[in-house]
Amino acid sequence: TLTPTTDAALSEIDSDANLVLVTTAGSIESLSTGGGAITASGNMLLKAGGASSNITLGAVVTNTTAGGDTSLNAGQDILQNANIVANTSAMTIDLVAGRNITMADGTSTTSTNGNILLQAGTDVTIETLAAGTGNVSVTATGQDILDQDAAGDTGVDITAAGLLLKAGRGIGAGNNHLETTVTTLTAAAASGGIFVTESDGITVDTLTINVDRVDATSTATTTSNAAQSNLVTSSGGHIVLVSTTGDLVLSDDVTAAGAGNVLLKATAGGVTQNNAIDGGSGSISIVAGTSIAEKAGITTTGTGTIDLQAGTSIAMDNGTTTSGAANIRYVATTTLTVGSITTTGDVSLSASSITDSGTTDTDVTADELRIVTTGTASGNGAGTGSKALEISVAKLAADVNGTGTGGLFLTEANDILVGTLNAINVNQVGTDGSTLTATTDVALSEIDSDANLVLVTTAGSIESLSTGGGAITASGNMLLKAGGSTSNLKLGAVVTNTTAGGNTSLNAGQDILQNANIVANTSGKSIDMVAGRNLTMANGTSTTSNDGNILLQAGTDITIE
């Protein structure tokens, strides 16, 4: 007699405790139709042993609210076509593949505030990783960490407290960033660069992220992964980090070795730079919707330019240096506080008012210097009467709109020319890292201060050019002083103190060579000229006051026109 059994058909794996499924040399596949779900209420290990073995998930993998840690390990690929969920608080998920980890469109890996780790020998393609207050670590040893979504998407790929990214080539792409909602980030890549867009503010800082990895006995042992610091690329990889809302805080170094460009942008927040930024020989752009606090050095070399733009203020700490070999540009809507800016190229500074951060170092060292201030209040300007900006430049032009006690106050170390500058443009780095857009700042050709004007050299001549600009104009007290026993003051263009102006003083350690007119338009304001050797007025020139006294004094000869 044969009696058929009536065992119910099963369609999935469901363990109310631990679950360990290991192949010694074969793939594991859960089917997307006709069941296939895998569920445990304890530690879980799915391991496809063998170099060519895959794990293909067609149905959900769940560790329940009474569950444990979850580990998936494949000798070749993990093909995630369904969700992975760990429902017990703080329990971890880790996926390790010998070649690729690929999350299909619409899939997610989700923990309940537990760490998530993905590690692949070649590529990791991410759809959605959500760790709550846990951390996420993603490593693509050979090549890339990629966004599964199409270029231009805005869906958040990774949500976590901390995020560690490491790739042998690239992280995200110039036209398809990884979108994140995380608190802390560290990332390392090579020629493929780093491209991350953060939703609500981010700090670059050191992270150590471990998981509890399940073995074949169902025992979970905490990994001992090394800490990772900085935001760094090698081999010319670009770095682009954009925060769409909130602040961007750099508490580790940002380094793009080689010719990689750097864009750090807080669209609606501020940028606080606590650690160094090194652009190799690429261009650097730092953009803030509000303020920039520069508390550490910024450097690049070669043809790489540096551009800082702030919706409110830029403040360089005392002793902080920005250096390059090409043009450097700072633009602040409100105030700019300068530490030390040095380049063999040109520098452009623009703000409502510009002051020295207090350092005794030279504030600006460059070939040409462009200064624009837009603030019109009393006391606004560039430098102050008690603390001039210290510069060492070959050529200068300025447009200063401060009034009252404000104006332009500069101390130059060597010789200086006043005249038409080059177009001092910089390359603004685009969100793809490679697109560089030149700025279009208007070229200046003279010095014009709506208040006081003080230009003093400690050991060098001052010359205003007769062609290509060179006019010097003030609406307050004016001092032009060429310090040093061999220093001359050579005027090739008109010197004017306006009808709203003050007194005018010219002083040269050696000669005053007046090849253009000097005019004081305010009634009763004086003009005095003092030269250590000769004072020579060229044919056709004049020195004119509006009923104010005029004094000329020279150590040797005075020639009057």
C-alpha positions in Angstrom: 0.0 0.0 0.0 1.4 3.4 -1.0 -0.1 6.4 0.8 0.9 9.8 -0.7 2.2 12.3 1.8 0.6 15.7 2.1 3.5 17.9 3.1 2.7 21.5 2.2 4.8 23.0 -0.6 7.3 25.7 0.5 8.4 28.7 -1.5 11.0 30.4 0.7 13.5 30.1 3.5 12.3 31.2 6.9 14.3 30.7 10.0 13.1 31.8 13.4 16.7 31.9 14.5 20.0 31.9 12.7 20.3 31.2 9.0 23.5 30.0 7.3 23.6 28.9 3.6 27.0 28.3 2.1 28.0 26.8 -1.2 31.5 25.5 -1.6 31.6 26.0 -5.3 28.4 27.3 -6.7 26.0 30.2 -7.0 22.9 31.1 -4.9 19.8 32.5 -6.5 16.5 33.5 -4.9 13.7 33.5 -7.5 11.7 36.6 -8.2 8.5 34.6 -9.0 7.1 31.6 -7.1 8.5 32.6 -3.7 12.2 33.0 -3.0 12.1 35.3 0.0 14.8 34.6 2.6 14.0 35.5 6.3 15.8 35.0 9.5 15.4 36.1 13.1 19.0 35.8 14.0 22.4 36.1 12.4 22.3 35.4 8.6 25.1 34.3 6.2 24.6 33.7 2.5 27.8 32.7 0.9 28.5 31.6 -2.7 31.9 30.0 -2.6 34.1 29.8 -5.7 35.7 32.5 -7.8 32.9 32.3 -10.4 30.0 32.0 -8.1 27.3 34.7 -7.8 24.5 35.6 -5.4 21.4 36.7 -7.3 18.6 38.1 -5.2 15.2 38.0 -6.9 13.2 38.2 -3.7 13.5 40.2 -0.5 16.1 39.2 2.2 14.8 40.1 5.7 16.3 39.9 9.2 13.3 40.5 11.5 12.8 42.7 14.5 14.0 39.7 16.6 16.9 39.2 14.3 20.7 39.7 14.1 23.4 40.7 11.7 23.3 39.9 8.0 26.3 39.0 5.7 26.3 38.2 2.0 29.5 37.0 0.3 30.0 36.0 -3.3 33.2 34.8 -5.0 32.2 36.8 -8.1 29.1 39.1 -8.2 26.2 40.1 -5.9 23.3 40.9 -8.2 20.7 42.6 -6.0 17.3 42.6 -7.7 15.3 42.8 -4.5 15.5 44.6 -1.1 17.7 43.7 1.8 16.2 44.7 5.2 17.6 44.4 8.8 14.8 45.3 11.2 16.5 44.9 14.5 18.1 48.1 15.9 21.8 48.5 15.4 22.3 45.2 13.6 24.6 45.4 10.6 24.5 44.4 7.0 27.6 43.7 4.9 28.0 42.6 1.3 31.3 41.4 -0.1 31.8 40.4 -3.7 35.0 39.3 -5.5 34.0 41.3 -8.6 30.9 43.5 -8.7 28.0 44.5 -6.4 25.1 45.7 -8.5 21.8 47.1 -7.1 19.0 47.1 -9.6 16.8 50.1 -10.2 14.3 50.5 -7.3 16.1 48.3 -4.8 17.3 49.2 -1.4 19.4 48.0 1.5 18.1 49.2 4.8 19.2 48.8 8.4 17.6 50.1 11.6 20.4 52.4 12.6 23.0 49.7 12.0 26.1 50.1 9.9 26.1 48.9 6.3 29.2 47.9 4.4 29.6 47.1 0.7 32.9 45.9 -0.7 33.7 44.7 -4.2 36.8 43.9 -6.1 35.8 46.0 -9.1 32.6 48.1 -9.2 29.7 48.9 -6.8 26.5 50.3 -8.3 24.2 51.8 -5.8 20.5 52.4 -5.9 19.4 53.1 -2.2 21.4 52.5 1.0 19.6 53.7 4.2 21.3 53.2 7.6 19.4 55.7 9.7 21.8 56.9 12.4 24.2 54.1 11.4 27.1 54.5 9.1 27.7 53.3 5.5 31.0 52.2 4.0 31.4 51.5 0.3 34.6 50.2 -1.3 35.2 49.5 -5.0 38.7 48.3 -4.9 39.4 48.1 -8.7 37.2 50.7 -10.3 34.1 52.7 -9.6 31.3 53.5 -7.2 28.3 54.4 -9.4 24.8 55.7 -9.2 22.3 53.3 -10.6 19.9 56.2 -11.5 20.2 58.1 -14.7 22.2 61.3 -15.0 20.3 64.3 -13.7 18.3 62.4 -11.0 17.9 64.0 -7.6 16.9 60.8 -5.6 19.0 60.3 -2.5 21.3 57.3 -2.9 22.7 57.0 0.6 21.3 58.1 4.0 23.5 57.6 7.1 25.3 59.4 9.9 28.7 58.7 8.4 29.8 57.8 4.9 33.1 56.3 3.9 33.7 55.9 0.1 36.8 54.4 -1.4 37.3 53.6 -5.1 40.2 52.4 -7.3 39.1 54.8 -10.0 36.1 57.0 -9.4 33.1 57.9 -7.1 30.0 59.1 -8.9 30.5 60.8 -12.2 30.6 64.4 -13.4 27.1 64.1 -15.0 25.8 61.8 -12.3 26.7 62.5 -8.7 26.1 60.3 -5.8 23.3 62.0 -3.8 23.6 61.7 -0.1 21.9 62.7 3.2 24.8 62.2 5.6 26.4 64.1 8.5 30.1 63.1 7.9 32.0 62.1 4.8 35.4 60.8 3.9 36.2 59.7 0.3 39.2 58.5 -1.7 39.5 57.9 -5.4 41.9 58.1 -8.3 41.5 59.4 -11.9 37.8 59.0 -12.0 37.3 61.7 -9.3 34.8 62.3 -6.5 31.3 63.6 -7.3 28.9 63.9 -4.3 25.8 66.1 -3.8 24.6 66.4 -0.2 21.1 67.4 0.7 21.4 69.1 4.1 24.9 70.0 5.2 28.0 67.9 5.6 31.4 67.6 7.4 34.5 66.1 5.9 36.2 64.2 8.7 37.9 60.9 9.6 35.7 57.8 10.0 36.2 54.2 11.1 33.3 52.0 10.1 33.0 48.3 11.1 30.3 45.7 10.9 29.6 42.4 12.7 30.4 39.8 10.1 28.6 36.5 10.3 30.7 33.3 9.8 29.6 29.7 8.9 28.9 28.9 12.6 26.5 31.9 12.7 28.9 33.8 15.0 29.1 37.5 14.3 32.6 39.1 14.8 33.3 42.8 14.6 35.6 43.7 11.7 38.7 45.8 12.4 38.7 48.2 9.5 41.2 51.0 9.3 40.2 54.6 9.7 40.0 56.7 6.6 40.6 60.5 6.5 40.3 63.3 4.1 38.7 63.9 0.7 41.4 62.9 -1.8 42.0 61.9 -5.4 45.1 60.9 -7.3 46.1 60.8 -11.0 44.3 64.0 -11.9 40.9 63.1 -10.5 38.5 66.0 -9.9 36.8 66.6 -6.5 33.2 68.0 -6.5 31.3 68.3 -3.3 28.1 70.2 -3.3 25.7 70.8 -0.4 22.4 72.0 -1.6 21.2 73.2 1.8 23.1 73.6 5.1 26.8 74.2 5.7 29.9 72.5 4.4 32.6 72.0 7.1 36.1 70.8 6.2 37.7 69.1 9.2 40.1 67.0 7.2 42.3 67.8 4.2 41.0 68.1 0.6 43.6 67.0 -1.9 43.3 66.6 -5.7 46.8 65.3 -6.7 47.8 66.1 -10.3 45.7 68.3 -12.5 42.3 67.6 -10.9 40.0 70.5 -10.3 38.2 71.1 -7.0 34.7 72.5 -6.4 33.4 72.9 -2.8 30.0 74.5 -2.7 27.4 75.2 0.0 24.6 76.5 -2.2 22.5 77.9 0.7 24.9 77.7 3.6 28.4 78.5 4.7 31.8 76.9 4.2 34.1 76.5 7.2 37.6 75.4 6.2 39.5 74.0 9.1 42.0 72.0 7.1 44.2 72.5 4.1 43.0 72.4 0.5 45.5 71.3 -2.1 44.5 71.5 -5.8 47.7 70.0 -7.2 47.9 72.0 -10.4 44.2 72.2 -11.0 41.8 75.1 -10.4 40.0 75.5 -7.1 36.5 77.0 -6.6 34.9 77.5 -3.2 31.4 78.9 -3.2 29.1 79.7 -0.3 25.5 81.0 -0.2 26.5 82.7 3.1 30.0 83.0 4.6 33.4 81.4 4.0 35.7 81.0 7.0 39.2 80.1 5.8 41.2 78.8 8.8 43.8 76.8 6.9 45.8 77.1 3.7 44.6 76.8 0.1 47.2 76.0 -2.6 47.6 75.0 -6.2 50.3 75.3 -8.8 50.8 75.7 -12.5 47.9 77.1 -14.5 45.4 76.3 -11.7 43.4 79.4 -10.5 41.7 79.9 -7.2 38.3 81.5 -6.8 36.3 82.1 -3.6 32.8 83.5 -3.7 30.6 84.2 -0.7 27.0 85.5 -0.4 28.0 87.3 2.8 31.6 87.5 4.2 34.9 85.8 3.7 37.3 85.7 6.7 40.8 84.4 6.5 42.3 83.7 9.9 45.5 85.5 10.9 48.4 83.6 9.4 46.3 81.7 6.8 47.8 81.6 3.3 46.3 81.1 -0.1 49.0 80.5 -2.7 49.2 79.7 -6.4 51.1 80.5 -9.6 48.1 81.8 -11.6 45.3 84.2 -10.8 43.5 84.3 -7.5 40.1 86.0 -6.9 38.1 86.7 -3.8 34.5 88.0 -4.0 32.4 88.7 -0.9 29.1 90.5 -0.8 29.8 91.9 2.6 33.3 92.0 4.3 36.6 90.4 3.3 39.3 89.8 5.9 42.6 89.0 4.3 45.4 86.8 5.7 48.1 86.2 3.2 47.4 85.8 -0.6 50.5 85.0 -2.8 50.9 84.2 -6.4 53.2 85.0 -9.4 49.9 85.7 -11.3 47.3 88.4 -10.5 44.9 89.0 -7.6 41.4 90.4 -7.7 39.6 91.4 -4.4 36.1 92.5 -4.2 33.9 93.1 -1.1 31.8 95.8 0.6 34.9 96.4 2.8 38.4 94.8 3.0 40.5 94.6 6.1 43.7 92.9 7.3 43.1 89.9 9.6 45.9 91.2 11.9 48.9 89.3 10.5 52.2 91.1 10.2 52.8 89.1 7.0 52.3 90.6 3.5 48.6 90.5 2.7 48.9 90.3 -1.1 51.9 89.3 -3.1 51.2 89.3 -6.9 52.1 90.7 -10.3 48.9 92.8 -10.5 46.3 93.7 -7.9 42.7 94.7 -8.5 40.7 96.1 -5.5 37.0 96.9 -5.6 34.9 97.8 -2.6 31.2 98.5 -2.8 30.3 99.6 0.7 29.5 103.3 0.9 29.3 103.8 4.7 31.8 105.8 6.6 34.8 103.6 7.4 34.3 101.3 4.5 37.1 100.7 2.1 40.3 98.7 1.8 42.6 98.8 4.8 42.1 101.3 7.6 43.9 104.3 8.9 45.3 102.3 11.7 46.0 99.1 9.8 46.9 99.4 6.1 46.8 96.4 3.8 50.4 95.3 3.2 51.1 94.5 -0.4 54.0 93.5 -2.7 52.7 93.9 -6.3 54.1 95.3 -9.5 50.9 97.1 -10.6 47.7 98.4 -9.0 44.3 99.7 -9.8 41.4 100.2 -7.3 37.8 101.5 -7.1 36.9 102.2 -3.5 33.5 103.5 -2.6 33.8 103.9 1.2 33.2 107.4 2.7 34.1 109.4 5.8 36.9 107.8 7.7 37.2 105.0 5.1 39.0 104.8 1.8 42.1 103.1 0.5 45.1 102.4 2.8 48.0 100.4 1.3 51.6 99.9 2.2 53.7 98.5 -0.6 57.1 96.8 0.0 58.8 97.7 -3.4 58.2 99.7 -6.6 54.6 100.0 -7.9 52.9 101.1 -11.0 49.4 102.6 -11.3 47.6 101.9 -14.6 45.5 99.6 -16.7 45.5 96.0 -15.4 45.2 92.8 -17.3 41.7 91.2 -17.3 42.2 89.3 -14.0 40.0 86.2 -14.7 39.9 82.9 -13.0 38.4 79.5 -13.9 35.2 78.7 -12.1 34.9 74.9 -11.7 31.7 73.4 -12.9 29.8 70.6 -11.2 31.2 68.1 -13.7 34.7 69.0 -12.5 36.1 69.5 -16.0 34.1 72.5 -17.2 36.0 75.8 -16.5 34.1 79.1 -16.9 36.2 82.2 -17.0 35.1 85.1 -14.9 34.4 88.5 -16.6 35.4 91.1 -14.0 35.8 94.6 -15.5 39.4 95.6 -15.9 40.5 98.7 -13.9 42.9 101.4 -15.0 43.3 103.9 -12.1 42.9 104.4 -8.4 39.7 106.1 -7.4 38.7 106.5 -3.7 35.5 108.1 -2.6 37.2 108.9 0.7 40.8 108.9 1.9 43.7 107.5 -0.1 47.0 106.5 1.4 49.6 104.7 -0.8 53.0 104.3 0.9 56.0 102.3 -0.2 58.6 101.2 2.4 61.4 101.0 -0.1 60.3 101.6 -3.7 59.1 104.1 -6.3 55.5 105.0 -7.2 54.7 105.6 -10.9 51.3 106.5 -12.4 51.4 105.7 -16.1 50.7 108.4 -18.8 49.0 105.9 -21.1 46.7 103.1 -20.3 45.0 104.8 -17.3 47.0 105.8 -14.2 44.9 108.6 -12.8 44.7 108.9 -9.1 41.6 110.4 -7.5 40.5 110.9 -3.9 37.6 112.5 -2.1 39.4 112.8 1.2 42.9 113.3 2.5 45.5 111.9 0.1 49.1 110.7 0.8 51.4 109.3 -1.9 54.7 108.5 -0.3 57.7 106.7 -2.0 59.9 105.6 0.9 63.6 105.0 0.7 66.4 107.3 -0.2 66.5 106.3 -3.9 62.7 106.1 -4.4 60.9 108.4 -6.8 57.3 109.6 -7.2 56.7 109.8 -11.0 53.3 111.2 -12.1 52.3 110.4 -15.6 48.5 110.9 -15.1 46.5 113.5 -13.3 46.2 113.5 -9.5 42.9 114.9 -8.3 41.3 115.6 -5.0 37.6 116.2 -5.7 35.2 118.9 -4.6 34.3 116.6 -1.6 38.0 116.1 -0.9 40.7 116.9 1.6 44.4 117.8 1.8 47.0 116.3 -0.6 50.5 115.3 0.3 53.2 113.8 -2.0 56.5 112.7 -0.6 59.5 111.0 -2.3 62.8 109.9 -0.8 64.6 111.0 -3.9 62.7 112.8 -6.7 59.2 113.9 -7.6 58.8 113.9 -11.3 55.6 115.7 -12.1 54.5 115.0 -15.7 50.8 115.5 -15.1 48.6 118.0 -13.3 47.9 118.0 -9.6 44.5 119.5 -8.6 42.8 120.1 -5.2 39.2 121.1 -5.9 37.9 121.6 -2.3 38.1 125.2 -1.1 40.9 125.9 1.4 42.5 122.4 1.1 46.3 122.4 0.8 48.8 120.6 -1.4 52.3 119.8 -0.2 55.2 118.1 -2.1 58.4 117.0 -0.4 61.4 115.5 -2.2 64.7 114.3 -0.8 66.5 115.5 -3.9 64.7 117.2 -6.8 61.2 118.3 -7.5 60.6 118.7 -11.3 57.5 119.9 -13.0 57.4 119.0 -16.7 56.5 121.5 -19.4 52.8 122.2 -19.5 52.0 120.8 -16.0 50.3 122.6 -13.2 49.7 122.3 -9.4 46.4 123.9 -8.6 44.4 124.4 -5.4 41.1 126.1 -4.7 42.3 128.9 -2.4 44.4 126.4 -0.4 48.1 126.7 0.4 50.7 125.0 -1.8 54.1 124.0 -0.4 57.0 122.6 -2.5 60.2 121.4 -0.7 63.3 119.7 -2.1 66.7 118.8 -0.9 68.4 120.1 -4.1 66.5 121.6 -7.0 62.9 122.6 -7.7 61.8 123.2 -11.3 58.5 125.0 -11.6 56.2 125.2 -14.6 
